[in-house]
Amino acid sequence: MRKGILFLLLLIVWILLVWPFSGGAVDYQSIVAGVVVSFFASLVFGELFTESPHKFLGVKRYLWAILYIPIFLWSCLLANLDVAYRVLHPLLPIKPGIVKVKTRLKSKSAITALANSITLTPGTMTVEVLDDGYLYIHWIWVKEADVEKATLIIVRRFENLLERIFE
């Protein structure tokens, strides 16, 4: 089942990448190439893909993922403005440090998406992810050193939606 789901997802991505077909007609060579590449990639990487491929069949997850994109982009915009302010400020108001945060996410995919979301947001970077649900985050402006309070500020904005997408 893993390989079949991976094949389907890879083929969809392939078709989306080659979508503006030449002259408005379907380019069958691109489709055949996509089927072949997706097939071999799913054979090679199928077992590494995910632990629970049946979750990819839930339509609600994709709707939550679509909702996640603007929330993530908004967080990135605010973080970019905050970092730009700190860089352009004459006194360079930074208080960097590494904080420990806790996530309630359980799946590896969800924790990876959370860690990547935190790292892609300017001013924060995931340094380490532990098996017990703790993450160490480098923060440009440490507002709270307490685990619970830092978790509320850094993790919760992403965690609620990622939980609905991945778990």
C-alpha positions as MATLAB code, in Angstrom:
seq = 'MRKGILFLLLLIVWILLVWPFSGGAVDYQSIVAGVVVSFFASLVFGELFTESPHKFLGVKRYLWAILYIPIFLWSCLLANLDVAYRVLHPLLPIKPGIVKVKTRLKSKSAITALANSITLTPGTMTVEVLDDGYLYIHWIWVKEADVEKATLIIVRRFENLLERIFE';
ca = [
       0.000    0.000    0.000;
       2.891    2.371    0.790;
       4.330    1.965   -2.671;
       0.963    2.491   -4.344;
       0.247    5.700   -2.431;
       3.773    6.964   -3.093;
       3.399    6.158   -6.793;
       0.133    8.087   -6.966;
       1.519   11.127   -5.127;
       4.684   11.188   -7.241;
       2.673   10.959  -10.439;
       0.413   13.825   -9.345;
       3.461   15.984   -8.550;
       5.004   15.050  -11.909;
       1.867   16.011  -13.812;
       1.627   19.314  -11.917;
       5.250   20.072  -12.786;
       4.766   19.450  -16.518;
       1.186   20.777  -16.639;
       1.467   23.575  -19.206;
       1.572   21.039  -21.980;
       2.892   22.188  -25.329;
       0.218   23.799  -27.486;
      -2.547   22.964  -25.026;
      -2.469   19.290  -26.029;
      -1.609   16.491  -23.647;
       2.037   15.503  -23.986;
       1.869   11.723  -23.726;
       5.641   11.340  -23.632;
       5.773   13.396  -20.441;
       2.973   11.345  -18.915;
       4.682    8.043  -19.805;
       7.990    9.334  -18.444;
       6.189   10.378  -15.246;
       4.630    6.938  -14.873;
       8.006    5.228  -15.359;
       9.913    7.543  -12.989;
       7.152    7.415  -10.358;
       7.002    3.626  -10.601;
      10.735    3.117  -10.095;
      10.936    5.749   -7.341;
       8.059    4.099   -5.497;
       9.753    0.701   -5.797;
      13.023    2.023   -4.416;
      11.683    4.390   -1.737;
       8.290    2.861   -0.956;
       9.292    1.314    2.356;
      10.866    4.562    3.539;
       7.850    6.656    2.621;
       5.576    6.610    5.664;
       4.515    4.382    8.520;
       0.793    4.757    7.846;
       0.002    5.334    4.171;
      -3.749    4.981    4.694;
      -3.753    8.479    6.185;
      -3.028    9.909    2.734;
      -6.477    8.829    1.609;
      -8.243   11.221    4.021;
      -9.503   14.268    2.121;
      -9.820   16.351    5.303;
      -6.056   16.210    5.738;
      -5.517   17.953    2.415;
      -7.999   20.675    3.332;
      -6.163   21.258    6.614;
      -2.883   21.351    4.659;
      -4.313   24.016    2.362;
      -5.350   26.011    5.439;
      -1.877   25.526    6.938;
      -0.116   27.237    4.022;
      -1.439   30.803    4.585;
      -0.988   30.488    8.348;
       2.617   29.401    7.847;
       3.232   32.194    5.307;
       1.727   34.774    7.685;
       3.998   33.561   10.491;
       6.977   33.802    8.137;
       6.033   37.336    7.127;
       5.737   38.490   10.731;
       9.012   36.786   11.635;
      10.754   38.384    8.635;
       9.574   41.822    9.714;
      10.721   41.143   13.279;
      14.177   40.015   12.165;
      14.476   42.969    9.768;
      13.599   45.329   12.630;
      16.272   43.776   14.823;
      18.900   43.967   12.074;
      18.126   47.576   11.165;
      17.772   48.822   14.752;
      20.883   50.793   15.800;
      21.187   48.934   19.121;
      20.654   45.496   17.540;
      18.163   44.240   20.158;
      18.817   40.521   20.243;
      18.846   38.083   23.134;
      19.745   34.757   21.493;
      19.514   31.440   23.222;
      18.449   27.845   22.939;
      15.125   26.910   24.483;
      13.562   23.538   25.091;
       9.989   23.054   23.860;
       7.594   20.119   24.027;
       5.349   18.866   21.264;
       2.376   16.552   21.555;
       2.877   15.322   17.982;
       3.733   11.625   17.777;
       4.375   10.706   14.147;
       7.780   11.249   12.619;
       6.247   13.064    9.650;
       4.410   15.518   11.890;
       7.469   16.222   14.034;
       9.591   16.691   10.912;
       7.049   19.127    9.460;
       6.982   21.024   12.766;
      10.780   21.188   12.980;
      10.996   22.372    9.366;
       8.266   24.970    9.896;
      10.118   26.342   12.916;
      13.421   26.409   11.036;
      11.898   28.105    7.973;
      10.477   30.847   10.166;
      13.173   33.532   10.490;
      14.521   34.050   13.983;
      14.133   30.416   15.020;
      15.977   27.259   14.109;
      15.465   23.698   15.260;
      18.733   22.453   16.669;
      17.762   18.995   17.896;
      14.717   16.745   18.016;
      14.542   14.135   20.756;
      12.514   10.919   20.737;
      10.489   11.940   23.787;
       8.833   14.885   22.021;
      11.224   17.637   23.043;
      12.829   20.000   20.569;
      15.697   22.387   21.135;
      15.179   25.664   19.306;
      17.660   28.466   18.754;
      15.713   31.689   19.172;
      16.971   35.137   18.203;
      14.955   36.810   20.964;
      14.307   34.541   23.940;
      11.045   35.801   25.402;
      10.549   32.842   27.733;
      12.996   30.219   28.959;
      10.256   28.143   30.599;
       9.406   25.032   28.551;
       5.635   25.504   28.707;
       5.649   29.221   27.875;
       8.209   28.837   25.076;
       6.123   25.972   23.685;
       3.046   28.195   23.580;
       4.914   30.924   21.696;
       6.922   28.839   19.214;
       5.184   25.487   18.730;
       1.423   25.852   19.223;
       0.827   28.091   16.181;
       1.900   25.219   13.920;
       1.170   22.195   16.070;
      -2.636   22.308   16.083;
      -2.904   22.187   12.304;
      -0.042   19.735   11.839;
      -1.792   17.400   14.253;
      -4.882   17.411   12.039;
      -2.809   16.918    8.898;
      -0.476   14.139   10.014;
      -2.077   12.329   12.945;
];
